């Protein structure tokens, strides 16, 4: 269940953070940094499992390039993806896991609810006590008079004290101490650690982390009080006199809270070397590791595989298993066995499919791989389909690259999926000219073609009258190298895109390159083309986008 997986991730993070803190930070004297470190550990542990970075990773264009660079040198590793499928069947179907999950969640919820009630009662008790206390003023600072002999304490900006029990110098020490708690909002730390214990009560590490929060706050305040001019010896003797006093409010900042011996040791401890500050930067890579670890499953299931990667994988598989038939990654495969099928729990999987402009695609085919079951997206690109955990959904749409989704019963909504276009590109045309002076080759910046088109690929693609050979002859006999570009030594590539309309006419010619003269020549030659045989989708002529790369190259 989702809640159990989340709790497991959070509590594992807290345990790792506590061990790191205990080993590396517990005994230094950077109390303020330790405060932020402890709070960050709690917040990161709770937040990391909720953050989803898979979309950012999957849409990072450098990932496929990096993968290709490494895969080319690791064919054995990649080929392992094509090992024969192993299917484990069992004569009995275990159905008891879900009731057990609900039972565990029920126990967790009941105890967490009781602890949350205790948390609320403690807050109520402090607020009620504040309403019963008489406001007083001590050294121009507002406080509240306590009628009993409990230890002085503070909660947010409320300071509770019975001044009749202490000498004037002791009152000054107490007020200085509690004012530090008030000014630095230490009650927030206490409430957050108490809430962590409330919701993760079964984890012993969270209770130990809470004790470290309380302990460090007192060290921080003691250090601040001494630095503010309070006599260290007098202050320590005052702590000794209060050793046996206790406060009834456990969620408050108490003047005597942490073990007395530790506080006195820290008061007299030598300042930790500044070199230790470097260790505090280790929290950032550790937090990043947790973030990636919590998303690695979704990333692995949804990361798109480029054509280059698939080609390298197929080649590697052929090297290692030449006698096996290797199926392309995007092709559905059916595993046939003589065993009785294992019953799987069905659930509803939903999501939305959009184009590169984030506009919903209607009519995208979504089929469970190896079956005939499937659906199509509605006008907003939304879909929902009953699947089993582990099912692979093949998403296909004319003119777009096929996308593969792996169903996971921990994820009932796959979110928004963006399909990438497959632009039909003509063969590159190279134009050679002679320049007045040598010039180094320049590479044009490639820009995306406008997406305001009807089709990129159709069932019957457009064709040039006489075929592609006739097209290349037409281009070669009509294109000219601009004189101004030759004189200035300009060479490079031009990407010329255009639309072949339903009537075969060429429209919407756009050229992108390194020089306007080269772009104009590319647009001119494309504009001279005769009407094409139009492309057809389901027998109906439709406009189709084409791309023609032209390279202008100078010879010495």
C-alpha positions, -999 to 999 in steps of 0.1 A, spaced: 0 0 0 11 36 -6 10 46 30 32 16 41 58 24 13 58 60 23 63 52 60 91 28 52 110 54 32 105 82 58 117 61 87 146 46 68 157 82 60 153 92 97 174 62 108 202 70 84 202 107 92 203 99 130 233 76 126 251 102 105 243 129 131 254 107 160 287 99 144 297 132 128 280 161 146 267 153 181 297 165 201 308 197 183 301 232 195 283 246 164 250 245 182 231 269 158 243 248 128 233 217 146 198 231 151 193 237 114 208 203 106 184 185 129 154 203 115 166 197 79 169 160 86 133 158 98 119 179 69 140 161 42 130 127 55 93 136 53 94 155 20 117 134 -2 93 105 -7 66 130 -18 88 147 -44 87 134 -80 117 143 -102 110 116 -128 95 141 -153 125 163 -151 149 134 -155 129 118 -183 127 150 -203 164 158 -199 178 156 -235 213 148 -223 203 115 -207 199 96 -240 232 110 -253 250 100 -221 234 66 -222 246 60 -258 281 70 -249 283 44 -222 262 17 -238 286 15 -268 314 4 -245 292 -20 -224 274 -44 -248 275 -72 -223 256 -52 -197 230 -40 -221 225 -74 -237 215 -87 -204 182 -69 -209 174 -95 -235 180 -126 -215 152 -152 -219 121 -143 -199 118 -162 -166 82 -168 -154 76 -180 -119 42 -196 -113 27 -209 -81 -1 -235 -76 -17 -212 -50 -25 -175 -52 -17 -156 -21 -45 -131 -14 -38 -125 23 -13 -96 18 -39 -69 13 -58 -77 45 -25 -78 64 -16 -44 49 -49 -29 60 -45 -44 95 -10 -29 99 -23 5 86 -52 3 110 -29 -3 140 -6 25 129 -36 49 124 -51 41 159 -19 47 178 -10 77 157 -44 91 164 -40 86 202 -6 103 202 -20 131 181 -48 135 207 -21 135 235 -3 162 215 -34 184 213 -42 179 250 -7 191 259 -11 222 238 -45 228 254 -29 224 289 -3 250 282 -28 275 268 -51 269 298 -22 274 322 -14 307 304 -50 319 309 -48 312 346 -15 329 352 -12 366 362 9 388 338 39 405 354 69 425 343 105 416 350 132 439 337 109 455 312 100 420 299 65 406 301 62 373 319 35 352 337 35 345 374 35 308 384 20 300 418 38 266 422 74 257 426 78 242 391 108 249 370 107 282 349 98 276 312 87 293 281 65 286 251 68 308 221 67 343 236 52 333 269 77 331 298 65 315 331 83 321 363 78 324 401 102 352 410 97 348 447 117 315 446 149 331 433 175 357 440 177 388 418 208 375 400 191 341 394 161 358 380 183 377 356 199 345 345 166 327 340 151 356 320 182 358 298 180 321 292 143 321 284 145 352 262 169 333 239 143 305 235 117 332 228 137 352 203 149 322 183 115 305 182 127 272 197 92 261 203 89 254 166 117 229 169 100 212 198 66 210 181 80 196 149 100 169 168 69 160 188 48 157 157 74 135 141 72 112 172 34 113 169 33 101 133 64 79 133 60 65 168 71 30 159 106 42 149 131 44 178 154 66 158 128 94 157 125 94 195 163 96 198 163 124 172 138 143 192 160 140 223 189 154 203 167 184 193 158 191 230 194 186 241 209 208 214 185 237 222 197 238 258 233 237 247 227 265 223 209 287 249 235 280 276 263 290 252 244 322 242 237 332 279 274 329 288 284 349 257 259 376 268 279 383 299 264 360 325 290 346 349 297 310 339 304 297 375 273 314 389 252 300 361 264 265 366 257 266 403 222 278 396 217 248 373 228 225 401 203 240 425 175 233 400 186 198 394 156 181 411 129 205 399 107 195 370 81 212 348 47 196 342 48 208 305 69 185 284 65 206 252 79 238 267 114 252 268 125 245 303 153 262 322 165 228 333 158 203 306 188 183 293 210 162 316 229 185 339 262 169 335 262 172 297 252 209 299 281 217 323 305 198 301 294 217 270 297 250 288 333 243 295 342 226 262 367 241 239 354 256 206 354 230 178 378 237 149 364 255 119 376 227 97 346 208 110 323 232 92 330 213 59 312 183 73 279 202 74 279 204 36 276 166 34 239 169 41 232 181 6 246 151 -13 230 128 12 196 145 7 201 142 -31 208 105 -28 175 101 -9 156 121 -35 170 100 -64 165 67 -45 129 76 -39 123 82 -76 146 56 -92 117 31 -97 95 56 -116 124 69 -136 134 34 -147 99 26 -157 91 57 -177 124 70 -191 122 72 -229 146 51 -250 160 67 -281 165 51 -315 203 51 -310 201 33 -276 177 7 -291 201 1 -320 230 -4 -297 210 -27 -275 199 -48 -304 235 -51 -317 248 -60 -283 221 -87 -279 230 -102 -313 267 -104 -302 259 -124 -271 229 -144 -282 233 -149 -320 209 -178 -321 181 -160 -303 155 -138 -320 158 -103 -306 126 -83 -305 127 -45 -308 120 -26 -276 89 -10 -290 73 -42 -303 48 -61 -281 58 -95 -271 36 -124 -258 50 -149 -233 33 -183 -239 35 -209 -212 16 -241 -204 12 -231 -167 -21 -219 -154 -21 -181 -153 -15 -164 -120 -44 -143 -108 -35 -107 -105 -53 -79 -88 -68 -54 -112 -68 -16 -107 -77 14 -128 -48 33 -143 -53 68 -157 -33 96 -172 -31 123 -199 -12 123 -232 -1 156 -248 20 168 -276 51 190 -273 28 221 -269 11 204 -239 -21 201 -259 -41 169 -253 -39 143 -281 -72 127 -290 -73 92 -304 -40 79 -290 -40 41 -291 -32 26 -257 -29 -12 -258 -17 -36 -231 13 -53 -245 7 -89 -256 -31 -85 -255 -59 -70 -275 -72 -50 -245 -68 -13 -247 -84 22 -251 -80 55 -268 -76 90 -253 -105 115 -253 -105 150 -267 -84 163 -238 -59 135 -240 -73 117 -209 -75 79 -206 -83 53 -181 -78 15 -184 -81 -15 -161 -47 -31 -158 -27 -54 -135 6 -45 -119 35 -51 -143 14 -47 -174 31 -27 -202 10 -2 -220 21 7 -256 10 43 -265 11 49 -303 -1 78 -324 6 86 -361 35 110 -364 47 105 -329 72 82 -312 58 52 -295 59 54 -256 59 26 -231 42 27 -197 47 1 -170 17 -3 -147 25 -2 -110 -2 -8 -83 15 19 -62 7 44 -89 -29 48 -101 -22 79 -121 8 83 -144 3 120 -147 10 138 -180 30 121 -207 44 141 -236 48 123 -269 77 134 -292 72 140 -329 88 119 -357 95 143 -385 99 127 -419 133 141 -433 144 140 -469 180 130 -477 206 157 -473 214 178 -503 251 190 -505 258 221 -526 295 227 -535 309 261 -544 343 278 -547 353 305 -523 376 334 -527 393 327 -494 394 296 -471 369 295 -443 364 270 -414 332 250 -415 304 263 -394 276 243 -380 241 258 -381 220 258 -349 191 234 -353 157 248 -343 125 230 -340 100 234 -368 67 250 -360 42 226 -346 11 242 -361 7 214 -386 -19 187 -392 2 156 -398 39 147 -397 34 111 -409 4 96 -426 -6 62 -440 2 73 -476 32 97 -476 35 124 -503 57 116 -532 76 138 -557 66 132 -593 90 105 -606 102 95 -571 131 106 -549 157 101 -576 139 126 -598 136 150 -568 174 149 -563 180 155 -600 156 185 -599 173 200 -569 209 194 -582 201 210 -616 184 241 -602 201 251 -570 229 276 -571 256 286 -545 249 323 -537 278 345 -551 279 367 -521 283 337 -498 312 324 -519 329 358 -519 326 360 -481 337 324 -475 303 315 -459 295 278 -457 273 256 -435 239 239 -433 204 251 -438 174 232 -425 144 240 -448 110 228 -437 78 231 -457 42 217 -460 29 196 -488 -8 206 -489 -38 184 -497 -35 196 -533 2 188 -535 13 224 -535 43 236 -514 34 261 -487 48 275 -454 85 273 -464 108 281 -435 146 280 -436 170 282 -407 208 285 -412 239 305 -406 234 331 -434 204 349 -449 217 343 -485 219 306 -480 185 305 -464 170 325 -493 185 301 -519 171 271 -500 137 286 -499 139 296 -536 147 260 -547 119 245 -526 95 271 -539 103 260 -575 92 224 -569 62 212 -589 32 199 -571 37 167 -553 14 137 -550 -4 146 -518 -2 125 -486 -34 107 -476 -47 96 -442 -75 70 -445 -79 79 -481 -83 116 -475 -56 141 -487 -40 159 -458 -11 184 -453 22 168 -443 53 185 -430 87 177 -446 122 187 -437 151 191 -463 186 196 -450 209 215 -475 247 218 -469 266 245 -487 303 236 -488 332 256 -503 362 241 -521 396 256 -522 
